[in-house]
Amino acid sequence: MTQKTSFDISMSGRRILFAGLVAGTMIGMLWLMASALSADGLSLGDIALLILFFFTLPWMATGFWNSTIGFLIWRFARDPLAAVIPMATDIDPSTPITCSTAILLCVRNESPERIERNLTITMQGLAATGIAEHVHIYVLSDTNDQTIAQREQACFDSLSQKWKGRIDITYRLRTDNTGYKAGNIADFCKRWGAQHDFAITLDADSVMTGAAIMRLVRIMQANPKLGLLQGLVVGMPTTSGFTRMFQFGMRLGMRSYTMGTAWWQGDCGPYWGHNAVFRLAPFIAECDLPLLHGKDGSTQHILSHDQVEAVLMRRAGFDVRVFPQEDESWEENPPTLIEYIRRDLRWCEGNLQYLQLINLPSIKLISRIQLLNAIFMFLGSPAWIGMLVLGTMMLAQSSTPAAFMHQLSGVTLLWLTMFMWYWPKFAGGLDALIRRDQRKAFGGTVRFLTGFTLEMLFSILMTPITWLNHAIFMCGLLFGKKSGWTGQTREDHSVPTAVAVRQFWPHTLLGIFLIGVLAVTHPECVAIASILFGGLALSIPLAVMTSWPSFGRLLLSMGLFNIPEETLRPEALTQLDLAAYR
C-alpha cells in the first residue's frame, strides 16, 4: 500500500522550493536551447530565438510545477485538502449560518430566461438548506440593449414575486457600463454593501448549489482573517462539440494545477471573479480599483479586475485562498472557437493592463509575481509565434537541418517543451486513470483514453491558433484597438464558413506558408512542421466543423469527452433540463 505523507512544509519553504524549481527549469531549458542552436556558433538570429524562448518560459514552467506538485498531493497526501487549505477540513457542517450574504449576479445583454433558469436552481438549494433568511440576491444588470432590459425587468420582477417571503431579490439596471464588471459590483457596494457581511459573485453562466454556497460561507464565517475564498469552477454538460473537447481537457488540467497553486500560494491565492465569496467590509474599504493611464493622457478602467482585487485584499491583511476541489460549482463554456476567442481576447487585454500595476505600493512579493505571471500568460504568445516564424526562416536558409540545430538536442528540446506545455492535462488524465471511480465517472477506461487522445490532438491544433490570436490582438492594442465588453453568445450554433474565413485567413495563410517553405527547402522536416503549424493551416475547417450540431451529437452518442456530471448526474443539473441530458 502506498505510504501517505502530510506535505507539511512551511509556507516560506514552499515558496522558496517552488521558486527554485521554476528558476532551475527555465535555466535548464535555456541552456538546452543554446546547446541545440550552437551547431555553428550562436548567430544574431540564434540569440533572438533565445530571447523569444525566455519570454515563453515563465508561464510554461509555472504551469508544469503547479501541476506536478498538485498531482503528487492528490496521489500521496494523507488528506489533500488539508495539505493546502486546512481551514476547509476543520468546518463543522452543522454550524449554523449567522452572517448575511449577498449573492451578486452580474449580467450584460444576456438571455434573462436562461439566467432565471440557472438562478432558480441556486435559490431552491438555498431554501432547502434553511439559510434563505440570511441571503439576499441582487441581479446587477449593465445591459444597454433596451429590448433585453425590458425582458430582464419583467423576468426578475416576476421571479421576485414568486419567491416573496422566502428569498429577497433585488433587480438593478445601470444606465452605463462604467468600470465594467468591477464598476457594477462597486455600485452595489455603495448602495447595499453595508447591509451584508459577505458577497458571492456569480456570472450570467454560473450555477452553484445551495450546499456549495453554504460551504464557502461557513469557511468564511469561521475564519475572520479570511477575506476571499475562490471555489473551483468546472464546465457543465453540453451538446457543443467544441465545448465538449475544450472543457474535457480543461477539467483534467484544472484539478492538479489548482491544487499545486494552492500549496505554494497559500494565503495569497487567486480570484477568478465568479463562484467565489468575499468579505464585504475590507473589500469596500481596500479593494477600490485604481484607474490606468493611457498614452494620450486618458484614463482607463481595469478589465481583468479579479486578480487585482485579490492583491488588494491581501495587502489589507486578509487571506485570499482557493478551494481546490470540485464542489457543485459550474459555468457554461463558449460554444464555438470564435466565441472562445472573444472571451480570451478580453482576458488578454485585461491581463496586459497589469503592466501598470506591478509597482502598486505595499503589495506582497507573491502578489507581484502573480500579476507578472498573468502578464506572461499572454506575453508568451507573440514570442511563440516569433520563434516559429524566425526559426522556420533560419532553418530554410540552412544547408541542412543539422547546420541550424543539433539533431539530438533539438529533438529533445521539442518533445520536452511539448511535454511541459501539456503536462497539466497529462497529470489530470493520469490521476483519473489511476482511480477506478474517476475512470467510471469519465465514461469508462476505453472512452476516457479515446477522448484523452483525441483531446490532445485537438489541443495541439488549438495552441498555435491561440498564440496567433494573441499576437494579432496585441499588435492591434498598440494602435488603439480594444476588445470591448459585450454579452456572450451561449447557445449552440454553427459557424458559417464565411465568418470563419474572415476570422482565420491570417492563420491559414501563415500555416500554409510555413509548411510550404519547409516542404520546398527541407522536406524531411514537414512532419514536425505539420505538428507545429497544422492548427494554423486547418483553423477554418476546425472552427466550422467543431461548431456543427451534428458533430456534437455524434460525440454525445459515442460517449466521448464525457465529464463526471454526465455519468453521475447531479440533481441540481438535471433540473436545468440540459440538452446534453436529453
RODO-2510 file (C-alpha; in nm, 4 decimals, decimal comma):
residues 582
     n   res          X          Y          Z
     1     m     0,0000     0,0000     0,0000
     2     t     0,1298     0,3483    -0,0911
     3     q     0,2731     0,5447     0,2016
     4     k     0,0835     0,8691     0,2507
     5     t     0,2529     1,1918     0,3589
     6     s     0,1296     1,5206     0,5014
     7     f     0,3313     1,7535     0,2717
     8     d     0,3833     1,9628     0,5853
     9     i     0,6337     2,2318     0,4796
    10     s     0,6239     2,5914     0,5999
    11     m     0,4732     2,8436     0,3587
    12     s     0,8067     3,0243     0,3143
    13     g     0,9726     2,6873     0,2498
    14     r     0,7112     2,6019    -0,0120
    15     r     0,7623     2,9299    -0,1923
    16     i     1,1412     2,9046    -0,1884
    17     l     1,1198     2,5484    -0,3202
    18     f     0,8735     2,6461    -0,5921
    19     a     1,0821     2,9468    -0,6991
    20     g     1,3902     2,7263    -0,7175
    21     l     1,2118     2,4657    -0,9287
    22     v     1,0781     2,7251    -1,1728
    23     a     1,4083     2,9142    -1,1978
    24     g     1,6059     2,5927    -1,2400
    25     t     1,3700     2,4724    -1,5109
    26     m     1,3957     2,8000    -1,7017
    27     i     1,7769     2,7970    -1,6816
    28     g     1,7895     2,4339    -1,7904
    29     m     1,5578     2,4917    -2,0873
    30     l     1,7545     2,7984    -2,1998
    31     w     2,0787     2,6002    -2,1733
    32     l     1,9273     2,3182    -2,3799
    33     m     1,8082     2,5686    -2,6407
    34     a     2,1514     2,7336    -2,6588
    35     s     2,3155     2,3921    -2,6868
    36     a     2,0824     2,2931    -2,9699
    37     l     2,1413     2,6171    -3,1607
    38     s     2,5208     2,6140    -3,1253
    39     a     2,5760     2,3810    -3,4195
    40     d     2,7774     2,6529    -3,5965
    41     g     2,8095     2,9017    -3,3097
    42     l     2,5447     3,1426    -3,1877
    43     s     2,4418     3,3929    -3,4530
    44     l     2,2299     3,7033    -3,4009
    45     g     1,9307     3,5009    -3,5146
    46     d     2,0085     3,2333    -3,2555
    47     i     2,0313     3,4959    -2,9825
    48     a     1,6959     3,6374    -3,0948
    49     l     1,5454     3,2887    -3,0669
    50     l     1,6857     3,2522    -2,7159
    51     i     1,5348     3,5852    -2,6102
    52     l     1,1964     3,4887    -2,7524
    53     f     1,2181     3,1493    -2,5821
    54     f     1,2863     3,3178    -2,2498
    55     f     0,9520     3,5021    -2,2712
    56     t     0,7660     3,1733    -2,3207
    57     l     0,9174     3,0045    -2,0163
    58     p     0,7642     3,1693    -1,7045
    59     w     0,4076     3,0611    -1,7799
    60     m     0,5101     2,7165    -1,9051
    61     a     0,7452     2,6377    -1,6142
    62     t     0,4984     2,7651    -1,3551
    63     g     0,2177     2,5554    -1,5033
    64     f     0,4396     2,2486    -1,5167
    65     w     0,5383     2,2674    -1,1498
    66     n     0,1900     2,3674    -1,0314
    67     s     0,0551     2,0515    -1,1911
    68     t     0,3420     1,8305    -1,0762
    69     i     0,3030     1,9359    -0,7135
    70     g    -0,0752     1,9133    -0,7364
    71     f    -0,0535     1,5638    -0,8853
    72     l     0,1785     1,4490    -0,6063
    73     i    -0,0538     1,5920    -0,3414
    74     w    -0,3601     1,4225    -0,4885
    75     r    -0,1746     1,0920    -0,5118
    76     f     0,0271     1,0824    -0,1896
    77     a    -0,1095     1,3287     0,0701
    78     r    -0,2975     1,1778     0,3654
    79     d    -0,5616     1,4488     0,3202
    80     p    -0,5050     1,6532     0,0019
    81     l    -0,7469     1,9292     0,1016
    82     a    -0,5963     1,9654     0,4488
    83     a    -0,2484     1,9911     0,2933
    84     v    -0,3367     2,3166     0,1185
    85     i    -0,6387     2,4665     0,2979
    86     p    -0,6758     2,3093     0,6442
    87     m    -0,9499     2,5551     0,7406
    88     a    -1,1800     2,3818     0,4924
    89     t    -1,1460     2,0471     0,6679
    90     d    -1,1992     2,1920     1,0156
    91     i    -1,5523     2,3138     0,9457
    92     d    -1,8458     2,1515     1,1218
    93     p    -2,1233     2,1175     0,8582
    94     s    -2,3853     2,1567     1,1311
    95     t    -2,2603     2,5019     1,2340
    96     p    -2,5485     2,7482     1,1920
    97     i    -2,5130     3,0310     0,9410
    98     t    -2,5481     3,3653     1,1175
    99     c    -2,3868     3,6091     0,8739
   100     s    -2,5733     3,7940     0,5997
   101     t    -2,4659     3,7062     0,2445
   102     a    -2,5417     3,8969    -0,0744
   103     i    -2,5400     3,6913    -0,3935
   104     l    -2,4343     3,9172    -0,6806
   105     l    -2,5386     3,8054    -1,0283
   106     c    -2,3678     4,0316    -1,2837
   107     v    -2,5272     4,0376    -1,6308
   108     r    -2,4919     4,2334    -1,9539
   109     n    -2,7042     4,1703    -2,2636
   110     e    -2,7744     3,8070    -2,1701
   111     s    -3,0874     3,5962    -2,2051
   112     p    -3,2972     3,6707    -1,8908
   113     e    -3,4788     3,3407    -1,9227
   114     r    -3,1502     3,1466    -1,9229
   115     i    -3,0276     3,3420    -1,6197
   116     e    -3,3547     3,2805    -1,4344
   117     r    -3,3273     2,9075    -1,5083
   118     n    -2,9770     2,8897    -1,3562
   119     l    -3,0585     3,1182    -1,0636
   120     t    -3,3683     2,9183    -0,9693
   121     i    -3,1521     2,6115    -0,9032
   122     t    -2,9393     2,8110    -0,6594
   123     m    -3,2478     2,9565    -0,4887
   124     q    -3,4120     2,6176    -0,4482
   125     g    -3,0931     2,4853    -0,2901
   126     l    -3,0717     2,7796    -0,0517
   127     a    -3,4345     2,7403     0,0509
   128     a    -3,3785     2,3694     0,1159
   129     t    -3,0797     2,4401     0,3426
   130     g    -3,2821     2,6694     0,5669
   131     i    -3,0495     2,9728     0,5347
   132     a    -3,2678     3,1736     0,2974
   133     e    -3,3305     3,4389     0,5646
   134     h    -2,9562     3,5153     0,5675
   135     v    -2,9348     3,5573     0,1886
   136     h    -3,0299     3,8406    -0,0452
   137     i    -2,9965     3,8053    -0,4217
   138     y    -2,9013     4,1059    -0,6345
   139     v    -2,9312     4,0887    -1,0123
   140     l    -2,6891     4,3626    -1,1211
   141     s    -2,7544     4,4460    -1,4842
   142     d    -2,5315     4,6516    -1,7116
   143     t    -2,7492     4,5744    -2,0127
   144     n    -2,7558     4,8501    -2,2768
   145     d    -2,9947     4,6739    -2,5169
   146     q    -3,3357     4,8202    -2,4335
   147     t    -3,5295     4,5184    -2,5568
   148     i    -3,3290     4,2829    -2,3358
   149     a    -3,3522     4,5293    -2,0448
   150     q    -3,7320     4,5256    -2,0653
   151     r    -3,7314     4,1440    -2,0665
   152     e    -3,4984     4,1492    -1,7652
   153     q    -3,7276     4,3807    -1,5704
   154     a    -4,0333     4,1658    -1,6384
   155     c    -3,8483     3,8407    -1,5735
   156     f    -3,6924     3,9358    -1,2401
   157     d    -3,9996     4,1238    -1,1158
   158     s    -4,1934     3,8026    -1,1707
   159     l    -3,9214     3,5951    -1,0028
   160     s    -3,9176     3,8297    -0,7044
   161     q    -4,2934     3,7972    -0,6608
   162     k    -4,2741     3,4191    -0,6922
   163     w    -4,0159     3,3980    -0,4123
   164     k    -4,1581     3,6741    -0,1948
   165     g    -4,1354     3,5850     0,1721
   166     r    -3,8716     3,3157     0,1090
   167     i    -3,5687     3,4829    -0,0541
   168     d    -3,5307     3,8549    -0,1217
   169     i    -3,4420     3,9532    -0,4794
   170     t    -3,3393     4,2989    -0,5978
   171     y    -3,3017     4,3869    -0,9664
   172     r    -3,0943     4,6930    -1,0579
   173     l    -3,0214     4,8313    -1,4067
   174     r    -2,7282     5,0700    -1,4527
   175     t    -2,7543     5,3316    -1,7242
   176     d    -2,3858     5,2955    -1,8199
   177     n    -2,1091     5,0364    -1,8038
   178     t    -1,8509     5,2494    -1,6203
   179     g    -1,5793     5,0264    -1,4758
   180     y    -1,7231     4,7204    -1,6473
   181     k    -1,7999     4,4322    -1,4094
   182     a    -1,5868     4,5802    -1,1289
   183     g    -1,7834     4,9041    -1,1602
   184     n    -2,1059     4,7055    -1,1485
   185     i    -2,0036     4,5465    -0,8176
   186     a    -1,8702     4,8793    -0,6870
   187     d    -2,2145     5,0304    -0,7468
   188     f    -2,3687     4,7509    -0,5377
   189     c    -2,1147     4,8161    -0,2608
   190     k    -2,2103     5,1855    -0,2449
   191     r    -2,5829     5,1143    -0,2347
   192     w    -2,6193     4,7983    -0,0286
   193     g    -2,2751     4,6704     0,0732
   194     a    -2,3001     4,7885     0,4351
   195     q    -2,6099     4,5720     0,4856
   196     h    -2,4252     4,2414     0,4418
   197     d    -2,1200     4,0579     0,5761
   198     f    -2,0241     3,8576     0,2674
   199     a    -2,0868     3,8625    -0,1057
   200     i    -2,0836     3,5722    -0,3502
   201     t    -2,0217     3,6641    -0,7119
   202     l    -2,1904     3,4796    -0,9966
   203     d    -2,1626     3,5336    -1,3703
   204     a    -2,4552     3,5006    -1,6076
   205     d    -2,3442     3,1444    -1,6884
   206     s    -2,2786     3,0386    -1,3276
   207     v    -2,4624     2,7715    -1,1329
   208     m    -2,3898     2,6957    -0,7664
   209     t    -2,5914     2,4718    -0,5401
   210     g    -2,7102     2,5890    -0,2012
   211     a    -2,4791     2,3330    -0,0368
   212     a    -2,1752     2,4702    -0,2224
   213     i    -2,2619     2,8251    -0,1173
   214     m    -2,3086     2,7164     0,2438
   215     r    -1,9658     2,5508     0,2486
   216     l    -1,7938     2,8682     0,1323
   217     v    -1,9924     3,0845     0,3748
   218     r    -1,9217     2,8527     0,6702
   219     i    -1,5477     2,8603     0,5995
   220     m    -1,5584     3,2385     0,5715
   221     q    -1,7697     3,2757     0,8851
   222     a    -1,5305     3,0615     1,0921
   223     n    -1,2152     3,2451     0,9800
   224     p    -1,2267     3,6219     1,0450
   225     k    -0,8877     3,6719     0,8736
   226     l    -1,0145     3,5170     0,5511
   227     g    -1,1028     3,7921     0,3051
   228     l    -1,1739     3,5967    -0,0129
   229     l    -1,2346     3,2303    -0,0928
   230     q    -1,2414     3,1149    -0,4541
   231     g    -1,4259     2,7937    -0,5372
   232     l    -1,3125     2,5584    -0,8128
   233     v    -1,5329     2,6089    -1,1212
   234     v    -1,5955     2,3370    -1,3812
   235     g    -1,7921     2,3241    -1,7047
   236     m    -2,1491     2,1978    -1,7401
   237     p    -2,2591     1,9152    -1,9726
   238     t    -2,3072     2,0408    -2,3279
   239     t    -2,4001     1,9290    -2,6776
   240     s    -2,1456     2,1596    -2,8451
   241     g    -1,8638     1,9575    -2,9997
   242     f    -1,6109     2,2369    -2,9454
   243     t    -1,7080     2,2828    -2,5816
   244     r    -1,7068     1,9101    -2,5076
   245     m    -1,3455     1,8799    -2,6225
   246     f    -1,2331     2,2070    -2,4669
   247     q    -1,3776     2,1536    -2,1206
   248     f    -1,2812     1,7854    -2,1102
   249     g    -0,9161     1,8898    -2,1349
   250     m    -0,9662     2,1865    -1,9052
   251     r    -1,1296     1,9622    -1,6441
   252     l    -0,8266     1,7339    -1,6429
   253     g    -0,5792     2,0210    -1,6269
   254     m    -0,7511     2,2321    -1,3610
   255     r    -0,7570     1,9830    -1,0757
   256     s    -0,3846     1,9225    -1,0262
   257     y    -0,2947     2,2742    -1,1404
   258     t    -0,5195     2,4402    -0,8824
   259     m    -0,4072     2,2079    -0,6036
   260     g    -0,0424     2,2896    -0,6786
   261     t    -0,1193     2,6618    -0,6904
   262     a    -0,2955     2,6463    -0,3538
   263     w     0,0002     2,4600    -0,1995
   264     w     0,2593     2,7332    -0,2569
   265     q     0,0493     3,0491    -0,2867
   266     g    -0,1385     2,9750     0,0358
   267     d    -0,2899     3,2950     0,1728
   268     c    -0,2068     3,4864    -0,1486
   269     g    -0,4364     3,2772    -0,3640
   270     p    -0,6118     3,3502    -0,6943
   271     y    -0,9501     3,5074    -0,7656
   272     w    -1,1317     3,4361    -1,0908
   273     g    -1,4143     3,6858    -1,0463
   274     h    -1,7069     3,4469    -1,0005
   275     n    -1,8235     3,1468    -0,7961
   276     a    -1,6334     3,2927    -0,5022
   277     v    -1,7137     3,4594    -0,1678
   278     f    -1,5513     3,7696    -0,0215
   279     r    -1,5789     3,9718     0,2995
   280     l    -1,7548     4,2972     0,2164
   281     a    -1,6134     4,5378     0,4785
   282     p    -1,2461     4,5095     0,3713
   283     f    -1,3476     4,4755     0,0068
   284     i    -1,5312     4,8085     0,0211
   285     a    -1,2570     4,9773     0,2233
   286     e    -0,9486     4,8441     0,0451
   287     c    -1,0302     4,6988    -0,2982
   288     d    -1,1331     5,0065    -0,4950
   289     l    -0,9530     4,9667    -0,8283
   290     p    -0,7106     5,2355    -0,9477
   291     l    -0,7572     5,3977    -1,2873
   292     l    -0,4966     5,3281    -1,5534
   293     h    -0,3383     5,5955    -1,7708
   294     g    -0,3332     5,5754    -2,1493
   295     k    -0,0551     5,7052    -2,3712
   296     d    -0,2677     6,0057    -2,4662
   297     g    -0,3231     6,1005    -2,1024
   298     s    -0,6698     5,9461    -2,0875
   299     t    -0,7781     5,7166    -1,8063
   300     q    -0,8887     5,3550    -1,8420
   301     h    -1,0739     5,1132    -1,6215
   302     i    -0,9303     4,7707    -1,5430
   303     l    -1,0872     4,4859    -1,7382
   304     s    -0,9391     4,1887    -1,5502
   305     h    -1,0380     4,3171    -1,2096
   306     d    -1,0410     3,9891    -1,0175
   307     q    -0,6732     3,9238    -0,9500
   308     v    -0,6148     4,2916    -0,8699
   309     e    -0,8899     4,2781    -0,6084
   310     a    -0,7269     3,9668    -0,4615
   311     v    -0,3936     4,1506    -0,4421
   312     l    -0,5554     4,4499    -0,2695
   313     m    -0,7410     4,2231    -0,0247
   314     r    -0,4120     4,0563     0,0696
   315     r    -0,2435     4,3970     0,1065
   316     a    -0,5172     4,4866     0,3566
   317     g    -0,4066     4,1950     0,5751
   318     f    -0,6770     3,9453     0,4821
   319     d    -0,6111     3,5982     0,3423
   320     v    -0,7089     3,5034    -0,0119
   321     r    -0,7458     3,1303    -0,0708
   322     v    -0,8758     2,8837    -0,3269
   323     f    -1,0864     2,5752    -0,2505
   324     p    -0,9194     2,3330    -0,4983
   325     q    -1,1826     2,0609    -0,5020
   326     e    -1,4804     2,0165    -0,7339
   327     d    -1,7822     2,1231    -0,5302
   328     e    -2,1082     2,1664    -0,7258
   329     s    -1,9913     2,4925    -0,8785
   330     w    -2,0333     2,5183    -1,2557
   331     e    -2,0119     2,7520    -1,5522
   332     e    -2,1042     2,7359    -1,9194
   333     n    -1,8092     2,7494    -2,1573
   334     p    -1,8201     2,9169    -2,5023
   335     p    -1,9953     2,7003    -2,7641
   336     t    -1,7587     2,7726    -3,0566
   337     l    -1,3967     2,8551    -3,1254
   338     i    -1,4923     3,2103    -3,2255
   339     e    -1,6847     3,2719    -2,9021
   340     y    -1,3924     3,1316    -2,7060
   341     i    -1,1594     3,3763    -2,8807
   342     r    -1,3855     3,6723    -2,7969
   343     r    -1,3673     3,5887    -2,4283
   344     d    -0,9966     3,5055    -2,4408
   345     l    -0,9003     3,8368    -2,6018
   346     r    -1,0868     4,0309    -2,3342
   347     w    -0,8763     3,8473    -2,0762
   348     c    -0,5683     3,9203    -2,2843
   349     e    -0,6305     4,2952    -2,2826
   350     g    -0,7135     4,2905    -1,9124
   351     n    -0,4053     4,0929    -1,8083
   352     l    -0,1718     4,3152    -2,0098
   353     q    -0,3061     4,6118    -1,8110
   354     y    -0,1268     4,4609    -1,5104
   355     l     0,1960     4,6069    -1,6518
   356     q     0,0893     4,9345    -1,4897
   357     l     0,0105     4,7628    -1,1588
   358     i     0,3285     4,5669    -1,0870
   359     n     0,4569     4,8544    -0,8737
   360     l     0,1431     4,9030    -0,6650
   361     p     0,2654     5,0242    -0,3239
   362     s     0,2857     4,7853    -0,0273
   363     i     0,1612     4,4724    -0,2049
   364     k     0,3184     4,1352    -0,1239
   365     l     0,6062     3,9952    -0,3305
   366     i     0,3911     3,6914    -0,4125
   367     s     0,1212     3,9300    -0,5390
   368     r     0,3703     4,0978    -0,7744
   369     i     0,4749     3,7559    -0,9024
   370     q     0,1092     3,6615    -0,9608
   371     l     0,0498     3,9764    -1,1665
   372     l     0,3715     3,9204    -1,3595
   373     n     0,2814     3,5590    -1,4348
   374     a    -0,0651     3,6661    -1,5522
   375     i     0,1066     3,9011    -1,7974
   376     f     0,3353     3,6243    -1,9255
   377     m     0,0279     3,4065    -1,9786
   378     f    -0,0376     3,6196    -2,2871
   379     l     0,3003     3,7851    -2,3476
   380     g     0,4444     3,4447    -2,4301
   381     s     0,2113     3,4062    -2,7311
   382     p     0,3778     3,6565    -2,9683
   383     a     0,7115     3,5139    -2,8534
   384     w     0,5982     3,1652    -2,9618
   385     i     0,4816     3,2965    -3,2994
   386     g     0,8073     3,4910    -3,3413
   387     m     1,0060     3,1740    -3,2634
   388     l     0,8081     2,9671    -3,5130
   389     v     0,8450     3,2196    -3,7947
   390     l     1,2093     3,3142    -3,7293
   391     g     1,3113     2,9533    -3,6663
   392     t     1,1460     2,8390    -3,9913
   393     m     1,3192     3,1105    -4,1931
   394     m     1,6579     3,0308    -4,0375
   395     l     1,6096     2,6575    -4,0992
   396     a     1,5062     2,7214    -4,4592
   397     q     1,8276     2,9182    -4,5191
   398     s     2,0476     2,6460    -4,3671
   399     s     2,2088     2,3875    -4,5913
   400     t     2,0841     2,1061    -4,3683
   401     p     1,8714     2,0904    -4,0507
   402     a     2,1844     1,9830    -3,8622
   403     a     2,3550     2,3081    -3,9653
   404     f     2,0729     2,5005    -3,7951
   405     m     2,0312     2,2856    -3,4846
   406     h     2,1951     1,9796    -3,3311
   407     q     1,9589     1,6938    -3,4081
   408     l     1,9619     1,5191    -3,0694
   409     s     1,9427     1,8415    -2,8658
   410     g     1,6780     1,9841    -3,0982
   411     v     1,4529     1,6784    -3,0849
   412     t     1,4961     1,6578    -2,7062
   413     l     1,4064     2,0259    -2,6722
   414     l     1,0975     1,9908    -2,8922
   415     w     0,9495     1,6919    -2,7074
   416     l     1,0443     1,8242    -2,3644
   417     t     0,8777     2,1571    -2,4436
   418     m     0,5606     1,9871    -2,5651
   419     f     0,5588     1,7596    -2,2597
   420     m     0,5907     2,0553    -2,0219
   421     w     0,3260     2,2567    -2,2072
   422     y     0,0650     1,9797    -2,1997
   423     w     0,1682     1,8196    -1,8701
   424     p    -0,1212     1,9765    -1,6700
   425     k    -0,3660     1,7728    -1,8803
   426     f    -0,1450     1,4630    -1,8645
   427     a    -0,1257     1,4964    -1,4857
   428     g    -0,5034     1,5200    -1,4539
   429     g    -0,5523     1,2385    -1,7008
   430     l    -0,3048     1,0121    -1,5232
   431     d    -0,4673     1,0803    -1,1868
   432     a    -0,8121     0,9991    -1,3287
   433     l    -0,6809     0,6850    -1,4978
   434     i    -0,5340     0,5544    -1,1724
   435     r    -0,8624     0,5995    -0,9839
   436     r    -1,1303     0,3463    -1,0699
   437     d    -1,4163     0,5743    -0,9647
   438     q    -1,2780     0,8561    -1,1803
   439     r    -1,2397     0,6322    -1,4862
   440     k    -1,6027     0,5304    -1,4426
   441     a    -1,7140     0,8909    -1,3925
   442     f    -1,5486     0,9905    -1,7216
   443     g    -1,7342     0,7174    -1,9103
   444     g    -1,5112     0,4142    -1,8625
   445     t    -1,1483     0,3353    -1,9435
   446     v    -1,1859     0,2912    -2,3208
   447     r    -1,3938     0,6060    -2,3728
   448     f    -1,1681     0,8024    -2,1404
   449     l    -0,8466     0,7020    -2,3185
   450     t    -1,0046     0,7627    -2,6596
   451     g    -1,1295     1,1042    -2,5530
   452     f    -0,7970     1,1923    -2,3928
   453     t    -0,6041     1,1030    -2,7106
   454     l    -0,8407     1,2985    -2,9345
   455     e    -0,8404     1,5965    -2,6983
   456     m    -0,4598     1,6076    -2,7073
   457     l    -0,4734     1,6238    -3,0878
   458     f    -0,7354     1,8979    -3,0609
   459     s    -0,5160     2,0905    -2,8137
   460     i    -0,2129     2,0639    -3,0420
   461     l    -0,4217     2,2142    -3,3240
   462     m    -0,5678     2,4832    -3,0975
   463     t    -0,2426     2,6012    -2,9406
   464     p    -0,0859     2,7910    -3,2349
   465     i    -0,4271     2,9386    -3,3221
   466     t    -0,4488     3,0845    -2,9716
   467     w    -0,0916     3,2153    -2,9914
   468     l    -0,1558     3,3960    -3,3186
   469     n    -0,4860     3,5388    -3,1923
   470     h    -0,2993     3,6964    -2,9010
   471     a    -0,0164     3,8202    -3,1222
   472     i    -0,2517     3,9877    -3,3724
   473     f    -0,4607     4,1369    -3,0937
   474     m    -0,1574     4,2795    -2,9148
   475     c    -0,0459     4,4451    -3,2372
   476     g    -0,3923     4,5990    -3,2571
   477     l    -0,3634     4,7256    -2,8996
   478     l    -0,0547     4,9224    -2,9998
   479     f    -0,2748     5,1099    -3,2467
   480     g    -0,5649     5,1683    -3,0103
   481     k    -0,7836     4,8637    -3,0829
   482     k    -0,9880     4,7367    -2,7857
   483     s    -1,1764     4,4149    -2,7201
   484     g    -1,4772     4,5819    -2,5542
   485     w    -1,7211     4,4177    -2,3132
   486     t    -2,0173     4,2570    -2,4829
   487     g    -2,2552     3,9759    -2,3950
   488     q    -2,1547     3,6208    -2,4815
   489     t    -2,3476     3,4042    -2,7278
   490     r    -2,4018     3,0957    -2,5147
   491     e    -2,6445     2,8921    -2,7242
   492     d    -2,5053     2,6203    -2,9516
   493     h    -2,4819     2,7409    -3,3113
   494     s    -2,2975     2,6698    -3,6344
   495     v    -2,0181     2,8984    -3,7526
   496     p    -2,0711     2,9917    -4,1210
   497     t    -1,7697     2,9260    -4,3413
   498     a    -1,7584     3,2918    -4,4495
   499     v    -1,7333     3,4024    -4,0858
   500     a    -1,4550     3,1526    -4,0202
   501     v    -1,2657     3,2723    -4,3293
   502     r    -1,2844     3,6357    -4,2138
   503     q    -1,1612     3,5360    -3,8673
   504     f    -0,8885     3,2888    -3,9608
   505     w    -0,7474     3,3785    -4,3009
   506     p    -0,4232     3,5130    -4,1433
   507     h    -0,3810     3,1877    -3,9519
   508     t    -0,4416     2,9791    -4,2619
   509     l    -0,2012     3,1748    -4,4816
   510     l     0,0744     3,1715    -4,2207
   511     g     0,0366     2,7988    -4,1559
   512     i     0,0381     2,7068    -4,5248
   513     f     0,3327     2,9412    -4,5884
   514     l     0,5486     2,7978    -4,3098
   515     i     0,4743     2,4353    -4,4018
   516     g     0,5294     2,5184    -4,7705
   517     v     0,8671     2,6812    -4,7044
   518     l     0,9950     2,3693    -4,5293
   519     a     0,8383     2,1380    -4,7882
   520     v     1,0456     2,3125    -5,0545
   521     t     1,3706     2,3540    -4,8611
   522     h     1,3785     2,0572    -4,6193
   523     p     1,1026     1,8058    -4,6948
   524     e     1,2244     1,5797    -4,4143
   525     c     1,1003     1,8449    -4,1662
   526     v     0,7417     1,8568    -4,2961
   527     a     0,6145     1,6057    -4,0384
   528     i     0,7361     1,8188    -3,7460
   529     a     0,6161     2,1336    -3,9257
   530     s     0,2693     1,9820    -3,9540
   531     i     0,2622     1,9256    -3,5774
   532     l     0,3722     2,2832    -3,5079
   533     f     0,1796     2,4688    -3,7802
   534     g    -0,1016     2,2291    -3,8686
   535     g    -0,3509     2,4041    -3,6427
   536     l    -0,2920     2,7336    -3,8225
   537     a    -0,3422     2,5760    -4,1662
   538     l    -0,6584     2,3948    -4,0529
   539     s    -0,8070     2,6763    -3,8431
   540     i    -1,1007     2,7476    -4,0782
   541     p    -1,2342     2,3885    -4,1041
   542     l    -1,1599     2,3377    -3,7320
   543     a    -1,3754     2,6377    -3,6376
   544     v    -1,6579     2,5324    -3,8716
   545     m    -1,6667     2,1567    -3,8083
   546     t    -1,6418     2,1740    -3,4282
   547     s    -1,9447     2,4062    -3,4266
   548     w    -2,1719     2,1704    -3,6217
   549     p    -2,4604     2,0437    -3,4046
   550     s    -2,4293     1,7077    -3,5792
   551     f    -2,0656     1,6828    -3,4659
   552     g    -2,1636     1,7477    -3,1053
   553     r    -2,4478     1,4951    -3,1237
   554     l    -2,2078     1,2356    -3,2669
   555     l    -1,9641     1,2809    -2,9784
   556     l    -2,2502     1,2679    -2,7297
   557     s    -2,3927     0,9481    -2,8776
   558     m    -2,0488     0,7837    -2,8644
   559     g    -1,9936     0,8942    -2,5043
   560     l    -1,6746     1,0780    -2,5990
   561     f    -1,5434     1,3658    -2,3861
   562     n    -1,7862     1,2771    -2,1087
   563     i    -1,7412     1,4677    -1,7858
   564     p    -1,8469     1,3233    -1,4472
   565     e    -2,1714     1,5257    -1,4445
   566     e    -2,2880     1,3265    -1,7470
   567     t    -2,2204     0,9885    -1,5860
   568     l    -2,3291     1,0768    -1,2315
   569     r    -2,5912     1,3409    -1,2913
   570     p    -2,6235     1,5881    -1,0022
   571     e    -2,9832     1,6613    -0,9097
   572     a    -2,9244     2,0360    -0,9494
   573     l    -2,8201     1,9990    -1,3139
   574     t    -3,0951     1,7534    -1,4034
   575     q    -3,3451     2,0234    -1,3058
   576     l    -3,1946     2,2548    -1,5699
   577     d    -3,3241     2,0290    -1,8482
   578     l    -2,9880     2,0470    -2,0262
   579     a    -2,9807     1,9412    -2,3897
   580     a    -2,6881     1,7090    -2,3120
   581     y    -2,9149     1,5116    -2,0770
   582     r    -3,1929     1,4910    -2,3310
***
